[in-house]
């Protein structure tokens, strides 16, 4: 997609705007040990998935409500250590509020609270785990965000650590190796560098409402 066609920017949250990868790794590995599962296999299976889908995949015999409570307690201990990536706040504030959104596998309340706690603006359009029938890697979340912003998905740039169908993807190698992101349209080593590219696009087109 040409830069002149950019209409909106859709951000993943964990591992892109907020540095949570190590904490999520500790939480899921701790949960795996509690349930007698292989911690590394569990961690690998969690990548990009909603918690509900992870539990259904790895522990279908367990009560999901009870497992959510266990995971909530483990995550609560990690929350104070979460920090936004360098440049995240400035980047988000540089974009028109009606032309960006977040799309995440996390649930709605923790997402809003985490954005606010780390000093990031909370956008009006947030597509979270409860808002889609299929979690990532399905493109449903990004398509839903584009619809709520009233922008054609083909005119959206997605900033994430993985890939999303139908949009131009700016991958950030924060939780994945660059070689794993080869299918992205552009791969940046950091959010700051991706932000500079997005800011250039914003200055040339987003202010014109394109």
N, C-alpha and C positions, 0 to 999 in steps of 0.2 A: 504494500500500500504506500502510495506517495505521501510525503509529509503534508502536502497541501490538502489531503483528504481527511486528516485527523479531525474527529468530532468530539471524542471524549476519551478519558483515561480511566481504566479499571485496574485497581490494585488488589493483589493478594495482600494479606496482613502478616501472618506468621512467617518469619524468615525473609520477608521483603521490607515491610515497614517497621516491624518490631522484631528484635533479636530474641527469639524464643526456642530455637532449635535444641540447644543443650538442655534447657529445662524440660521440654517435651520428651526428650530422650530419657532423662532421669525418671520422669513420671511413668512413662510406659514400661520402662525396664523394671521399675519397682513394682508396678502392678503385675507384670509378668511373673516375677519371683513369688509374689503373694499367691498367684494362681497356678504355680508349678509349670509355667510355660517357659520356653527358651527366650530370654530377653532380647537377643539380637534378631531372632526371627520375628518377634512381635514388633520391634522398632521398625524393621524393614517394611512390615505390612501396614504400618500406620501412615506411611508417607502420602500426604495429600488427601487422605480419607477423612470423612466425618466420623466422630466418635461412635455414633450409632452403627455405622457400617462396619467399623473395626470390631466392635463387640459382637455383632452378628456373625462376622467372618471367623473370629478367633475363639469366641466363647458362647456359642449359641445355646448351650445348656444352662447358662447362668442368667439370673434375673437382671435385665438391663438397668432397672431403676436402682438396684443395690450397687451395681458396678459403677454407675454414674456418681453415686455418693462417695464411693471409695476414691475414684479419680478426682472428684472435686476437692476432696481433702488433700490429696497429694499435690494437686495443682495450686491450691491456696498457699501452700508453703513456698512455692516458687514465684508467685506473682510479684512480691516486692522487688525481686531482682531484674524484672523485665525492663529493657531500655529500648527506645526508638533508635533505629540506625541513623548514623550521621547524615544530615541533610534531609531527613524525612519530613520534619515539620515545615521547614522552609519551602520544600517542594510542594507539599499539599496546599500551603497557604498561597502559593503563587498561581494556583489554578482556579478558574472560576468555580464557585461552589456547585453550580448546576451542571458542570461538565466533568465531574469525576465521582467515582463510587468505589466501595470496597466489596470484594467477593471473597468469602472465606469459608472454610470447612468448620470453623468454630461456631458456637451458638451465639445468639443475638446479644443477650445481656453481658456475658463476659467480653464479647468483642467491643461493645460500646464502652464498657468500663475500662478495658485495657487501653484503648485509644486515648481516652481522657487522662488516665493515670500516667501515661508516658508522654503527655504534652502534645498529642496530635489532635488535630481537629476531627470531630465526629461528623461524617457526611450525612446528608439527608437520605441518601440511597445506600443501604447496607444489605447485601444479600448474604445471609448466613445459613447455617445448617438447616434451620427450620423452614427456610423459604423455598427449598427445592425438593423435588421428589427423588432426584438422583444427585449424589455428590460427585466431586471430581474423581476421575478425569472427565466426566460428562461435561459438556460445555453449557449445561442448563443455567448454571449460576451466572455466567457471563452474558448469556443471551437475555436472561431476566433483567440484569442490571442495565443492559443497553436499552431494553424496552422501557424501563422506568425512567431512563434519561431521555427517551424519545430520540435515540440516535441509532442509525443503522449499525449493526455489529461489524460490518465491513469497514466502518469508519472509526472503530475503536482501537486504541492501543491498550493491550493488556500487559501489566508489569507484574511478573510472577517468577517463581523459581522453576516452574514446570512449563506446560504448554496448554493453550486453549484453542479449540477449533473455531474458525470463522473470523478471528481477529488477528491483527498484527501483534506479534508477541515480542516484547522487550524482556528477555530473560535476565535475571540477576543471579550471579554465581555465588550466592551467600550460603545456600544449603546443598547445592549440587556442584559437581565439577563441570567446567565449561564443556568438556567432551560429552557430557550427558545432556547438554542443552543445544546440541548441534542443529536441531530442527527448528529452533527459534529463528525469527527473522534477524534479530540482533542480540548478542550476548554481551552484557556489561559485567565487569568484575565487582562493581559495587553499586548501591543505590544512588550514591552521589553522582556517579558518571552517567547512569541512566537519567537522573534528574536533569543534568545539564542538557542532554539531548531533548528531553521533554519540554524543558523551559524554552529552548530555541523554537520548537514547534509551536508552543503556546504563544510566544511573542509574535510569530508570523501569521498564525491562523486563528487560534482559539478566541482571541480578543475580537476577531471579526465575526464570531458566531458561526464559523464554518465547521 
